[in-house]
Amino acid sequence: MELHTVEIFRTNVRQKRQARVLLNILAKQFPMFQINFDLEDCDKILRVEGKNVRHEKIAELVTGNGYCCDVLE
């Protein structure tokens, strides 16, 4: 059963350029998800929405590219 979920992550992405690079990487790996950053938020939010979002995979990809990425509870 597929569940529509939204995962919110705290990151250390500071610049729009960094966010665009990560968004391109994430979009290639997860084309079926809606993904965006809110760099105005103090937690530099990464928001991922879609069916069966696996927060471990998202965090692994972001950290693998040199950024911190933790699920906000």
Distance bins in CASP14 RR format, pairs under 12 A and 6 or more apart:
PFRMAT RR
TARGET T0000
AUTHOR 0000-0000-0000
RMODE 2
METHOD distances of the structure
MODEL  1
1 51 0 0 0 0 1 0 0 0 0 0 0
1 52 0 0 0 0 1 0 0 0 0 0 0
2 32 0 0 0 0 0 1 0 0 0 0 0
2 50 0 0 0 0 1 0 0 0 0 0 0
2 51 1 0 1 0 0 0 0 0 0 0 0
2 52 1 0 1 0 0 0 0 0 0 0 0
2 53 0 0 0 0 0 1 0 0 0 0 0
3 49 0 0 0 0 0 1 0 0 0 0 0
3 50 0 0 0 0 1 0 0 0 0 0 0
3 51 1 0 0 1 0 0 0 0 0 0 0
3 52 1 0 0 1 0 0 0 0 0 0 0
3 53 0 0 0 0 1 0 0 0 0 0 0
3 54 0 0 0 0 0 1 0 0 0 0 0
4 32 0 0 0 0 0 1 0 0 0 0 0
4 33 0 0 0 0 0 1 0 0 0 0 0
4 34 0 0 0 0 0 1 0 0 0 0 0
4 48 0 0 0 0 0 1 0 0 0 0 0
4 49 1 0 0 1 0 0 0 0 0 0 0
4 50 1 0 1 0 0 0 0 0 0 0 0
4 51 1 0 1 0 0 0 0 0 0 0 0
4 52 0 0 0 0 1 0 0 0 0 0 0
4 53 0 0 0 0 1 0 0 0 0 0 0
5 33 0 0 0 0 1 0 0 0 0 0 0
5 34 0 0 0 0 0 1 0 0 0 0 0
5 47 0 0 0 0 0 1 0 0 0 0 0
5 48 0 0 0 0 1 0 0 0 0 0 0
5 49 1 0 0 1 0 0 0 0 0 0 0
5 50 1 0 0 1 0 0 0 0 0 0 0
5 51 1 0 0 1 0 0 0 0 0 0 0
5 52 1 0 0 1 0 0 0 0 0 0 0
5 53 1 0 1 0 0 0 0 0 0 0 0
5 54 0 0 0 0 1 0 0 0 0 0 0
5 55 0 0 0 0 1 0 0 0 0 0 0
5 58 0 0 0 0 0 1 0 0 0 0 0
5 71 0 0 0 0 0 1 0 0 0 0 0
6 33 0 0 0 0 1 0 0 0 0 0 0
6 34 0 0 0 0 1 0 0 0 0 0 0
6 35 0 0 0 0 0 1 0 0 0 0 0
6 36 0 0 0 0 0 1 0 0 0 0 0
6 45 0 0 0 0 0 1 0 0 0 0 0
6 46 0 0 0 0 0 1 0 0 0 0 0
6 47 1 0 0 1 0 0 0 0 0 0 0
6 48 1 0 0 1 0 0 0 0 0 0 0
6 49 1 0 1 0 0 0 0 0 0 0 0
6 50 1 0 0 1 0 0 0 0 0 0 0
6 51 0 0 0 0 0 1 0 0 0 0 0
6 52 0 0 0 0 0 1 0 0 0 0 0
6 53 1 0 0 1 0 0 0 0 0 0 0
6 55 0 0 0 0 0 1 0 0 0 0 0
6 58 0 0 0 0 0 1 0 0 0 0 0
6 71 0 0 0 0 0 1 0 0 0 0 0
6 72 0 0 0 0 0 1 0 0 0 0 0
7 26 0 0 0 0 0 1 0 0 0 0 0
7 30 0 0 0 0 0 1 0 0 0 0 0
7 33 0 0 0 0 1 0 0 0 0 0 0
7 34 0 0 0 0 0 1 0 0 0 0 0
7 35 0 0 0 0 1 0 0 0 0 0 0
7 45 0 0 0 0 0 1 0 0 0 0 0
7 46 0 0 0 0 1 0 0 0 0 0 0
7 47 1 0 0 1 0 0 0 0 0 0 0
7 48 1 0 1 0 0 0 0 0 0 0 0
7 49 1 0 0 1 0 0 0 0 0 0 0
7 50 0 0 0 0 1 0 0 0 0 0 0
7 51 0 0 0 0 0 1 0 0 0 0 0
7 52 0 0 0 0 0 1 0 0 0 0 0
7 53 1 0 1 0 0 0 0 0 0 0 0
7 54 0 0 0 0 1 0 0 0 0 0 0
7 55 1 0 1 0 0 0 0 0 0 0 0
7 56 0 0 0 0 1 0 0 0 0 0 0
7 57 0 0 0 0 0 1 0 0 0 0 0
7 58 1 0 0 1 0 0 0 0 0 0 0
7 59 0 0 0 0 1 0 0 0 0 0 0
7 62 0 0 0 0 0 1 0 0 0 0 0
7 69 0 0 0 0 0 1 0 0 0 0 0
7 70 0 0 0 0 0 1 0 0 0 0 0
7 71 1 0 0 1 0 0 0 0 0 0 0
7 72 0 0 0 0 1 0 0 0 0 0 0
7 73 0 0 0 0 0 1 0 0 0 0 0
8 35 0 0 0 0 0 1 0 0 0 0 0
8 36 0 0 0 0 0 1 0 0 0 0 0
8 37 0 0 0 0 0 1 0 0 0 0 0
8 38 0 0 0 0 1 0 0 0 0 0 0
8 41 0 0 0 0 1 0 0 0 0 0 0
8 43 0 0 0 0 1 0 0 0 0 0 0
8 44 0 0 0 0 0 1 0 0 0 0 0
8 45 1 0 0 1 0 0 0 0 0 0 0
8 46 1 0 0 1 0 0 0 0 0 0 0
8 47 1 0 1 0 0 0 0 0 0 0 0
8 48 0 0 0 0 1 0 0 0 0 0 0
8 49 0 0 0 0 1 0 0 0 0 0 0
8 53 0 0 0 0 0 1 0 0 0 0 0
8 55 0 0 0 0 1 0 0 0 0 0 0
8 58 0 0 0 0 0 1 0 0 0 0 0
8 59 0 0 0 0 0 1 0 0 0 0 0
8 69 0 0 0 0 0 1 0 0 0 0 0
8 70 0 0 0 0 0 1 0 0 0 0 0
8 71 1 0 0 1 0 0 0 0 0 0 0
8 72 1 0 1 0 0 0 0 0 0 0 0
8 73 0 0 0 0 1 0 0 0 0 0 0
9 22 0 0 0 0 0 1 0 0 0 0 0
9 26 0 0 0 0 0 1 0 0 0 0 0
9 35 0 0 0 0 0 1 0 0 0 0 0
9 36 0 0 0 0 0 1 0 0 0 0 0
9 37 0 0 0 0 1 0 0 0 0 0 0
9 38 0 0 0 0 0 1 0 0 0 0 0
9 41 0 0 0 0 0 1 0 0 0 0 0
9 43 0 0 0 0 1 0 0 0 0 0 0
9 44 0 0 0 0 1 0 0 0 0 0 0
9 45 1 0 0 1 0 0 0 0 0 0 0
9 46 1 0 1 0 0 0 0 0 0 0 0
9 47 1 0 0 1 0 0 0 0 0 0 0
9 48 1 0 0 1 0 0 0 0 0 0 0
9 53 0 0 0 0 0 1 0 0 0 0 0
9 55 1 0 0 1 0 0 0 0 0 0 0
9 56 0 0 0 0 0 1 0 0 0 0 0
9 57 0 0 0 0 0 1 0 0 0 0 0
9 58 1 0 0 1 0 0 0 0 0 0 0
9 59 1 0 0 1 0 0 0 0 0 0 0
9 60 0 0 0 0 0 1 0 0 0 0 0
9 61 0 0 0 0 0 1 0 0 0 0 0
9 62 1 0 0 1 0 0 0 0 0 0 0
9 63 0 0 0 0 0 1 0 0 0 0 0
9 67 0 0 0 0 1 0 0 0 0 0 0
9 68 0 0 0 0 1 0 0 0 0 0 0
9 69 1 0 1 0 0 0 0 0 0 0 0
9 70 1 0 0 1 0 0 0 0 0 0 0
9 71 1 0 1 0 0 0 0 0 0 0 0
9 72 1 0 0 1 0 0 0 0 0 0 0
9 73 0 0 0 0 0 1 0 0 0 0 0
10 37 0 0 0 0 0 1 0 0 0 0 0
10 38 0 0 0 0 0 1 0 0 0 0 0
10 41 0 0 0 0 1 0 0 0 0 0 0
10 42 0 0 0 0 1 0 0 0 0 0 0
10 43 1 0 1 0 0 0 0 0 0 0 0
10 44 1 0 0 1 0 0 0 0 0 0 0
10 45 1 0 0 1 0 0 0 0 0 0 0
10 46 0 0 0 0 1 0 0 0 0 0 0
10 47 0 0 0 0 0 1 0 0 0 0 0
10 55 0 0 0 0 0 1 0 0 0 0 0
10 59 0 0 0 0 0 1 0 0 0 0 0
10 62 0 0 0 0 0 1 0 0 0 0 0
10 67 0 0 0 0 0 1 0 0 0 0 0
10 68 1 0 0 1 0 0 0 0 0 0 0
10 69 1 0 0 1 0 0 0 0 0 0 0
10 70 1 0 1 0 0 0 0 0 0 0 0
10 71 1 0 0 1 0 0 0 0 0 0 0
10 72 1 0 1 0 0 0 0 0 0 0 0
10 73 0 0 0 0 0 1 0 0 0 0 0
11 18 0 0 0 0 1 0 0 0 0 0 0
11 19 0 0 0 0 1 0 0 0 0 0 0
11 22 0 0 0 0 1 0 0 0 0 0 0
11 23 0 0 0 0 0 1 0 0 0 0 0
11 26 0 0 0 0 0 1 0 0 0 0 0
11 35 0 0 0 0 0 1 0 0 0 0 0
11 36 0 0 0 0 0 1 0 0 0 0 0
11 37 1 0 0 1 0 0 0 0 0 0 0
11 38 0 0 0 0 1 0 0 0 0 0 0
11 39 0 0 0 0 1 0 0 0 0 0 0
11 41 0 0 0 0 1 0 0 0 0 0 0
11 42 0 0 0 0 0 1 0 0 0 0 0
11 43 1 0 0 1 0 0 0 0 0 0 0
11 44 1 0 1 0 0 0 0 0 0 0 0
11 45 1 0 0 1 0 0 0 0 0 0 0
11 46 1 0 1 0 0 0 0 0 0 0 0
11 47 0 0 0 0 0 1 0 0 0 0 0
11 48 0 0 0 0 0 1 0 0 0 0 0
11 58 0 0 0 0 0 1 0 0 0 0 0
11 59 0 0 0 0 1 0 0 0 0 0 0
11 61 0 0 0 0 0 1 0 0 0 0 0
11 62 1 0 0 1 0 0 0 0 0 0 0
11 63 0 0 0 0 1 0 0 0 0 0 0
11 65 0 0 0 0 0 1 0 0 0 0 0
11 66 0 0 0 0 0 1 0 0 0 0 0
11 67 1 0 1 0 0 0 0 0 0 0 0
11 68 1 0 0 1 0 0 0 0 0 0 0
11 69 1 0 1 0 0 0 0 0 0 0 0
11 70 1 0 0 1 0 0 0 0 0 0 0
11 71 0 0 0 0 0 1 0 0 0 0 0
11 72 0 0 0 0 0 1 0 0 0 0 0
12 18 0 0 0 0 1 0 0 0 0 0 0
12 19 0 0 0 0 0 1 0 0 0 0 0
12 22 0 0 0 0 0 1 0 0 0 0 0
12 37 0 0 0 0 0 1 0 0 0 0 0
12 39 0 0 0 0 0 1 0 0 0 0 0
12 42 0 0 0 0 0 1 0 0 0 0 0
12 43 0 0 0 0 1 0 0 0 0 0 0
12 44 1 0 0 1 0 0 0 0 0 0 0
12 45 0 0 0 0 0 1 0 0 0 0 0
12 46 0 0 0 0 0 1 0 0 0 0 0
12 62 0 0 0 0 1 0 0 0 0 0 0
12 63 0 0 0 0 0 1 0 0 0 0 0
12 65 0 0 0 0 0 1 0 0 0 0 0
12 66 0 0 0 0 1 0 0 0 0 0 0
12 67 1 0 1 0 0 0 0 0 0 0 0
12 68 1 0 1 0 0 0 0 0 0 0 0
12 69 0 0 0 0 1 0 0 0 0 0 0
12 70 0 0 0 0 1 0 0 0 0 0 0
13 19 1 0 1 0 0 0 0 0 0 0 0
13 20 0 0 0 0 1 0 0 0 0 0 0
13 21 0 0 0 0 1 0 0 0 0 0 0
13 22 1 0 0 1 0 0 0 0 0 0 0
13 23 0 0 0 0 1 0 0 0 0 0 0
13 25 0 0 0 0 0 1 0 0 0 0 0
13 26 0 0 0 0 0 1 0 0 0 0 0
13 36 0 0 0 0 0 1 0 0 0 0 0
13 37 1 0 0 1 0 0 0 0 0 0 0
13 38 0 0 0 0 0 1 0 0 0 0 0
13 39 1 0 0 1 0 0 0 0 0 0 0
13 40 0 0 0 0 0 1 0 0 0 0 0
13 41 0 0 0 0 0 1 0 0 0 0 0
13 43 0 0 0 0 0 1 0 0 0 0 0
13 44 1 0 1 0 0 0 0 0 0 0 0
13 45 0 0 0 0 1 0 0 0 0 0 0
13 46 1 0 0 1 0 0 0 0 0 0 0
13 62 0 0 0 0 1 0 0 0 0 0 0
13 63 0 0 0 0 0 1 0 0 0 0 0
13 65 0 0 0 0 1 0 0 0 0 0 0
13 66 0 0 0 0 1 0 0 0 0 0 0
13 67 1 0 1 0 0 0 0 0 0 0 0
13 68 0 0 0 0 1 0 0 0 0 0 0
13 69 0 0 0 0 1 0 0 0 0 0 0
14 22 0 0 0 0 0 1 0 0 0 0 0
14 37 0 0 0 0 0 1 0 0 0 0 0
14 39 1 0 0 1 0 0 0 0 0 0 0
14 40 0 0 0 0 0 1 0 0 0 0 0
14 41 0 0 0 0 0 1 0 0 0 0 0
14 42 0 0 0 0 0 1 0 0 0 0 0
14 43 0 0 0 0 0 1 0 0 0 0 0
14 44 1 0 0 1 0 0 0 0 0 0 0
14 67 0 0 0 0 1 0 0 0 0 0 0
14 68 0 0 0 0 0 1 0 0 0 0 0
15 21 0 0 0 0 1 0 0 0 0 0 0
15 22 0 0 0 0 0 1 0 0 0 0 0
15 37 0 0 0 0 0 1 0 0 0 0 0
15 39 1 0 0 1 0 0 0 0 0 0 0
15 44 0 0 0 0 0 1 0 0 0 0 0
15 67 0 0 0 0 0 1 0 0 0 0 0
16 22 0 0 0 0 0 1 0 0 0 0 0
16 23 0 0 0 0 1 0 0 0 0 0 0
16 36 0 0 0 0 0 1 0 0 0 0 0
16 37 0 0 0 0 1 0 0 0 0 0 0
16 38 0 0 0 0 0 1 0 0 0 0 0
16 39 1 0 0 1 0 0 0 0 0 0 0
16 40 0 0 0 0 0 1 0 0 0 0 0
16 44 0 0 0 0 0 1 0 0 0 0 0
17 23 0 0 0 0 0 1 0 0 0 0 0
17 24 0 0 0 0 0 1 0 0 0 0 0
17 37 0 0 0 0 0 1 0 0 0 0 0
17 39 0 0 0 0 0 1 0 0 0 0 0
18 24 0 0 0 0 0 1 0 0 0 0 0
18 25 0 0 0 0 0 1 0 0 0 0 0
18 37 0 0 0 0 1 0 0 0 0 0 0
18 39 0 0 0 0 1 0 0 0 0 0 0
18 44 0 0 0 0 1 0 0 0 0 0 0
18 46 0 0 0 0 0 1 0 0 0 0 0
18 62 0 0 0 0 0 1 0 0 0 0 0
18 65 0 0 0 0 1 0 0 0 0 0 0
18 66 0 0 0 0 1 0 0 0 0 0 0
18 67 1 0 0 1 0 0 0 0 0 0 0
19 25 0 0 0 0 0 1 0 0 0 0 0
19 26 0 0 0 0 0 1 0 0 0 0 0
19 27 0 0 0 0 0 1 0 0 0 0 0
19 35 0 0 0 0 0 1 0 0 0 0 0
19 36 0 0 0 0 1 0 0 0 0 0 0
19 37 1 0 1 0 0 0 0 0 0 0 0
19 38 0 0 0 0 1 0 0 0 0 0 0
19 39 1 0 0 1 0 0 0 0 0 0 0
19 40 0 0 0 0 0 1 0 0 0 0 0
19 44 0 0 0 0 1 0 0 0 0 0 0
19 45 0 0 0 0 0 1 0 0 0 0 0
19 46 0 0 0 0 1 0 0 0 0 0 0
19 47 0 0 0 0 0 1 0 0 0 0 0
19 62 0 0 0 0 0 1 0 0 0 0 0
19 65 0 0 0 0 0 1 0 0 0 0 0
19 67 0 0 0 0 1 0 0 0 0 0 0
20 26 0 0 0 0 0 1 0 0 0 0 0
20 27 0 0 0 0 0 1 0 0 0 0 0
20 35 0 0 0 0 0 1 0 0 0 0 0
20 36 0 0 0 0 0 1 0 0 0 0 0
20 37 0 0 0 0 1 0 0 0 0 0 0
20 39 0 0 0 0 0 1 0 0 0 0 0
21 27 0 0 0 0 0 1 0 0 0 0 0
21 28 0 0 0 0 0 1 0 0 0 0 0
21 37 0 0 0 0 0 1 0 0 0 0 0
21 62 0 0 0 0 0 1 0 0 0 0 0
21 65 1 0 0 1 0 0 0 0 0 0 0
21 66 0 0 0 0 0 1 0 0 0 0 0
21 67 0 0 0 0 1 0 0 0 0 0 0
22 28 0 0 0 0 0 1 0 0 0 0 0
22 29 0 0 0 0 0 1 0 0 0 0 0
22 30 0 0 0 0 0 1 0 0 0 0 0
22 35 0 0 0 0 1 0 0 0 0 0 0
22 36 0 0 0 0 0 1 0 0 0 0 0
22 37 1 0 0 1 0 0 0 0 0 0 0
22 39 0 0 0 0 0 1 0 0 0 0 0
22 44 0 0 0 0 0 1 0 0 0 0 0
22 46 1 0 0 1 0 0 0 0 0 0 0
22 48 0 0 0 0 0 1 0 0 0 0 0
22 58 0 0 0 0 0 1 0 0 0 0 0
22 59 0 0 0 0 0 1 0 0 0 0 0
22 61 0 0 0 0 1 0 0 0 0 0 0
22 62 1 0 0 1 0 0 0 0 0 0 0
22 63 0 0 0 0 0 1 0 0 0 0 0
22 64 0 0 0 0 0 1 0 0 0 0 0
22 65 1 0 0 1 0 0 0 0 0 0 0
22 66 0 0 0 0 1 0 0 0 0 0 0
22 67 1 0 0 1 0 0 0 0 0 0 0
22 68 0 0 0 0 0 1 0 0 0 0 0
22 69 0 0 0 0 1 0 0 0 0 0 0
23 29 0 0 0 0 0 1 0 0 0 0 0
23 30 0 0 0 0 0 1 0 0 0 0 0
23 31 0 0 0 0 0 1 0 0 0 0 0
23 33 0 0 0 0 0 1 0 0 0 0 0
23 34 0 0 0 0 0 1 0 0 0 0 0
23 35 1 0 1 0 0 0 0 0 0 0 0
23 36 1 0 0 1 0 0 0 0 0 0 0
23 37 1 0 0 1 0 0 0 0 0 0 0
23 39 0 0 0 0 0 1 0 0 0 0 0
23 46 0 0 0 0 1 0 0 0 0 0 0
23 47 0 0 0 0 0 1 0 0 0 0 0
23 48 0 0 0 0 0 1 0 0 0 0 0
23 58 0 0 0 0 0 1 0 0 0 0 0
23 61 0 0 0 0 0 1 0 0 0 0 0
23 62 0 0 0 0 0 1 0 0 0 0 0
23 65 0 0 0 0 0 1 0 0 0 0 0
24 30 0 0 0 0 0 1 0 0 0 0 0
24 31 0 0 0 0 0 1 0 0 0 0 0
24 35 0 0 0 0 0 1 0 0 0 0 0
24 61 0 0 0 0 0 1 0 0 0 0 0
24 65 0 0 0 0 0 1 0 0 0 0 0
25 31 0 0 0 0 0 1 0 0 0 0 0
25 35 0 0 0 0 1 0 0 0 0 0 0
25 46 0 0 0 0 0 1 0 0 0 0 0
25 58 0 0 0 0 0 1 0 0 0 0 0
25 60 0 0 0 0 0 1 0 0 0 0 0
25 61 1 0 0 1 0 0 0 0 0 0 0
25 62 0 0 0 0 1 0 0 0 0 0 0
25 64 0 0 0 0 1 0 0 0 0 0 0
25 65 1 0 0 1 0 0 0 0 0 0 0
25 66 0 0 0 0 0 1 0 0 0 0 0
25 67 0 0 0 0 0 1 0 0 0 0 0
26 32 0 0 0 0 0 1 0 0 0 0 0
26 33 1 0 0 1 0 0 0 0 0 0 0
26 34 0 0 0 0 0 1 0 0 0 0 0
26 35 1 0 1 0 0 0 0 0 0 0 0
26 36 0 0 0 0 1 0 0 0 0 0 0
26 37 0 0 0 0 1 0 0 0 0 0 0
26 46 0 0 0 0 1 0 0 0 0 0 0
26 47 0 0 0 0 0 1 0 0 0 0 0
26 48 1 0 0 1 0 0 0 0 0 0 0
26 53 0 0 0 0 0 1 0 0 0 0 0
26 57 0 0 0 0 1 0 0 0 0 0 0
26 58 1 0 0 1 0 0 0 0 0 0 0
26 59 0 0 0 0 0 1 0 0 0 0 0
26 60 0 0 0 0 0 1 0 0 0 0 0
26 61 1 0 0 1 0 0 0 0 0 0 0
26 62 1 0 0 1 0 0 0 0 0 0 0
26 64 0 0 0 0 0 1 0 0 0 0 0
26 65 0 0 0 0 1 0 0 0 0 0 0
26 67 0 0 0 0 0 1 0 0 0 0 0
26 69 0 0 0 0 0 1 0 0 0 0 0
27 33 1 0 0 1 0 0 0 0 0 0 0
27 34 0 0 0 0 1 0 0 0 0 0 0
27 35 1 0 0 1 0 0 0 0 0 0 0
27 36 0 0 0 0 0 1 0 0 0 0 0
27 48 0 0 0 0 0 1 0 0 0 0 0
27 58 0 0 0 0 0 1 0 0 0 0 0
27 61 0 0 0 0 0 1 0 0 0 0 0
28 35 0 0 0 0 0 1 0 0 0 0 0
28 61 0 0 0 0 1 0 0 0 0 0 0
29 35 0 0 0 0 1 0 0 0 0 0 0
29 48 0 0 0 0 0 1 0 0 0 0 0
29 54 0 0 0 0 0 1 0 0 0 0 0
29 57 1 0 0 1 0 0 0 0 0 0 0
29 58 0 0 0 0 1 0 0 0 0 0 0
29 60 0 0 0 0 0 1 0 0 0 0 0
29 61 1 0 0 1 0 0 0 0 0 0 0
29 62 0 0 0 0 0 1 0 0 0 0 0
29 64 0 0 0 0 0 1 0 0 0 0 0
29 65 0 0 0 0 0 1 0 0 0 0 0
30 46 0 0 0 0 0 1 0 0 0 0 0
30 48 1 0 0 1 0 0 0 0 0 0 0
30 49 0 0 0 0 0 1 0 0 0 0 0
30 50 0 0 0 0 1 0 0 0 0 0 0
30 51 0 0 0 0 0 1 0 0 0 0 0
30 52 0 0 0 0 0 1 0 0 0 0 0
30 53 0 0 0 0 1 0 0 0 0 0 0
30 54 0 0 0 0 1 0 0 0 0 0 0
30 55 0 0 0 0 0 1 0 0 0 0 0
30 57 1 0 0 1 0 0 0 0 0 0 0
30 58 1 0 0 1 0 0 0 0 0 0 0
30 60 0 0 0 0 0 1 0 0 0 0 0
30 61 0 0 0 0 1 0 0 0 0 0 0
30 62 0 0 0 0 0 1 0 0 0 0 0
31 50 0 0 0 0 0 1 0 0 0 0 0
32 48 0 0 0 0 0 1 0 0 0 0 0
32 49 0 0 0 0 0 1 0 0 0 0 0
32 50 1 0 0 1 0 0 0 0 0 0 0
32 51 1 0 0 1 0 0 0 0 0 0 0
32 52 0 0 0 0 1 0 0 0 0 0 0
32 53 0 0 0 0 1 0 0 0 0 0 0
33 46 0 0 0 0 0 1 0 0 0 0 0
33 47 0 0 0 0 1 0 0 0 0 0 0
33 48 1 0 1 0 0 0 0 0 0 0 0
33 49 1 0 0 1 0 0 0 0 0 0 0
33 50 1 0 1 0 0 0 0 0 0 0 0
33 51 0 0 0 0 1 0 0 0 0 0 0
33 52 0 0 0 0 1 0 0 0 0 0 0
33 53 1 0 0 1 0 0 0 0 0 0 0
33 54 0 0 0 0 0 1 0 0 0 0 0
33 55 0 0 0 0 0 1 0 0 0 0 0
33 57 0 0 0 0 0 1 0 0 0 0 0
33 58 0 0 0 0 1 0 0 0 0 0 0
33 61 0 0 0 0 0 1 0 0 0 0 0
34 46 0 0 0 0 0 1 0 0 0 0 0
34 47 1 0 0 1 0 0 0 0 0 0 0
34 48 1 0 0 1 0 0 0 0 0 0 0
34 49 1 0 1 0 0 0 0 0 0 0 0
34 50 1 0 0 1 0 0 0 0 0 0 0
34 51 0 0 0 0 0 1 0 0 0 0 0
34 53 0 0 0 0 1 0 0 0 0 0 0
35 45 0 0 0 0 0 1 0 0 0 0 0
35 46 1 0 0 1 0 0 0 0 0 0 0
35 47 1 0 0 1 0 0 0 0 0 0 0
35 48 1 0 1 0 0 0 0 0 0 0 0
35 49 1 0 0 1 0 0 0 0 0 0 0
35 50 0 0 0 0 1 0 0 0 0 0 0
35 53 0 0 0 0 1 0 0 0 0 0 0
35 58 0 0 0 0 1 0 0 0 0 0 0
35 61 0 0 0 0 0 1 0 0 0 0 0
35 62 0 0 0 0 0 1 0 0 0 0 0
36 44 0 0 0 0 0 1 0 0 0 0 0
36 45 0 0 0 0 1 0 0 0 0 0 0
36 46 1 0 0 1 0 0 0 0 0 0 0
36 47 1 0 1 0 0 0 0 0 0 0 0
36 48 0 0 0 0 1 0 0 0 0 0 0
36 49 0 0 0 0 1 0 0 0 0 0 0
37 43 0 0 0 0 0 1 0 0 0 0 0
37 44 1 0 0 1 0 0 0 0 0 0 0
37 45 1 0 0 1 0 0 0 0 0 0 0
37 46 1 0 1 0 0 0 0 0 0 0 0
37 47 1 0 0 1 0 0 0 0 0 0 0
37 48 0 0 0 0 0 1 0 0 0 0 0
37 62 0 0 0 0 0 1 0 0 0 0 0
37 67 0 0 0 0 0 1 0 0 0 0 0
37 69 0 0 0 0 0 1 0 0 0 0 0
38 44 1 0 0 1 0 0 0 0 0 0 0
38 45 1 0 1 0 0 0 0 0 0 0 0
38 46 0 0 0 0 1 0 0 0 0 0 0
38 47 1 0 0 1 0 0 0 0 0 0 0
38 72 0 0 0 0 0 1 0 0 0 0 0
39 45 0 0 0 0 1 0 0 0 0 0 0
39 46 0 0 0 0 1 0 0 0 0 0 0
39 47 0 0 0 0 0 1 0 0 0 0 0
41 47 0 0 0 0 1 0 0 0 0 0 0
41 72 0 0 0 0 0 1 0 0 0 0 0
42 72 0 0 0 0 0 1 0 0 0 0 0
43 68 0 0 0 0 0 1 0 0 0 0 0
43 69 0 0 0 0 0 1 0 0 0 0 0
43 70 0 0 0 0 1 0 0 0 0 0 0
43 71 0 0 0 0 0 1 0 0 0 0 0
43 72 1 0 0 1 0 0 0 0 0 0 0
43 73 0 0 0 0 0 1 0 0 0 0 0
44 62 0 0 0 0 0 1 0 0 0 0 0
44 67 0 0 0 0 1 0 0 0 0 0 0
44 68 0 0 0 0 1 0 0 0 0 0 0
44 69 0 0 0 0 1 0 0 0 0 0 0
44 70 0 0 0 0 0 1 0 0 0 0 0
44 72 0 0 0 0 0 1 0 0 0 0 0
45 69 0 0 0 0 0 1 0 0 0 0 0
45 70 0 0 0 0 0 1 0 0 0 0 0
45 71 0 0 0 0 0 1 0 0 0 0 0
45 72 1 0 0 1 0 0 0 0 0 0 0
46 53 0 0 0 0 0 1 0 0 0 0 0
46 55 0 0 0 0 0 1 0 0 0 0 0
46 58 1 0 0 1 0 0 0 0 0 0 0
46 59 0 0 0 0 1 0 0 0 0 0 0
46 61 0 0 0 0 0 1 0 0 0 0 0
46 62 1 0 0 1 0 0 0 0 0 0 0
46 63 0 0 0 0 0 1 0 0 0 0 0
46 65 0 0 0 0 0 1 0 0 0 0 0
46 67 0 0 0 0 1 0 0 0 0 0 0
46 68 0 0 0 0 0 1 0 0 0 0 0
46 69 1 0 0 1 0 0 0 0 0 0 0
46 70 0 0 0 0 1 0 0 0 0 0 0
46 71 0 0 0 0 1 0 0 0 0 0 0
46 72 0 0 0 0 1 0 0 0 0 0 0
47 53 0 0 0 0 0 1 0 0 0 0 0
47 55 0 0 0 0 0 1 0 0 0 0 0
47 58 0 0 0 0 0 1 0 0 0 0 0
47 71 0 0 0 0 0 1 0 0 0 0 0
47 72 0 0 0 0 1 0 0 0 0 0 0
48 54 0 0 0 0 1 0 0 0 0 0 0
48 55 1 0 0 1 0 0 0 0 0 0 0
48 56 0 0 0 0 0 1 0 0 0 0 0
48 57 0 0 0 0 1 0 0 0 0 0 0
48 58 1 0 1 0 0 0 0 0 0 0 0
48 59 0 0 0 0 0 1 0 0 0 0 0
48 61 0 0 0 0 0 1 0 0 0 0 0
48 62 0 0 0 0 0 1 0 0 0 0 0
48 69 0 0 0 0 0 1 0 0 0 0 0
48 71 0 0 0 0 0 1 0 0 0 0 0
48 72 0 0 0 0 0 1 0 0 0 0 0
49 58 0 0 0 0 0 1 0 0 0 0 0
50 58 0 0 0 0 0 1 0 0 0 0 0
52 58 0 0 0 0 0 1 0 0 0 0 0
53 59 0 0 0 0 0 1 0 0 0 0 0
53 71 0 0 0 0 0 1 0 0 0 0 0
54 60 0 0 0 0 1 0 0 0 0 0 0
54 61 0 0 0 0 0 1 0 0 0 0 0
54 71 0 0 0 0 0 1 0 0 0 0 0
55 61 0 0 0 0 0 1 0 0 0 0 0
55 62 0 0 0 0 0 1 0 0 0 0 0
55 63 0 0 0 0 0 1 0 0 0 0 0
55 69 0 0 0 0 1 0 0 0 0 0 0
55 70 0 0 0 0 1 0 0 0 0 0 0
55 71 1 0 1 0 0 0 0 0 0 0 0
55 72 0 0 0 0 0 1 0 0 0 0 0
55 73 0 0 0 0 0 1 0 0 0 0 0
56 62 0 0 0 0 0 1 0 0 0 0 0
56 63 0 0 0 0 0 1 0 0 0 0 0
56 69 0 0 0 0 0 1 0 0 0 0 0
56 70 0 0 0 0 0 1 0 0 0 0 0
56 71 0 0 0 0 1 0 0 0 0 0 0
57 63 0 0 0 0 0 1 0 0 0 0 0
57 64 0 0 0 0 0 1 0 0 0 0 0
57 69 0 0 0 0 0 1 0 0 0 0 0
57 71 0 0 0 0 0 1 0 0 0 0 0
58 64 0 0 0 0 0 1 0 0 0 0 0
58 65 0 0 0 0 0 1 0 0 0 0 0
58 67 0 0 0 0 0 1 0 0 0 0 0
58 69 1 0 0 1 0 0 0 0 0 0 0
58 70 0 0 0 0 0 1 0 0 0 0 0
58 71 0 0 0 0 1 0 0 0 0 0 0
59 65 0 0 0 0 0 1 0 0 0 0 0
59 66 0 0 0 0 0 1 0 0 0 0 0
59 67 0 0 0 0 1 0 0 0 0 0 0
59 68 0 0 0 0 1 0 0 0 0 0 0
59 69 1 0 1 0 0 0 0 0 0 0 0
59 70 1 0 0 1 0 0 0 0 0 0 0
59 71 1 0 0 1 0 0 0 0 0 0 0
59 72 0 0 0 0 0 1 0 0 0 0 0
60 66 0 0 0 0 0 1 0 0 0 0 0
60 67 0 0 0 0 0 1 0 0 0 0 0
60 69 0 0 0 0 1 0 0 0 0 0 0
60 71 0 0 0 0 0 1 0 0 0 0 0
61 67 0 0 0 0 1 0 0 0 0 0 0
61 69 0 0 0 0 1 0 0 0 0 0 0
62 68 1 0 0 1 0 0 0 0 0 0 0
62 69 1 1 0 0 0 0 0 0 0 0 0
62 70 0 0 0 0 1 0 0 0 0 0 0
62 71 0 0 0 0 0 1 0 0 0 0 0
63 69 1 0 1 0 0 0 0 0 0 0 0
63 70 0 0 0 0 1 0 0 0 0 0 0
63 71 0 0 0 0 0 1 0 0 0 0 0
END
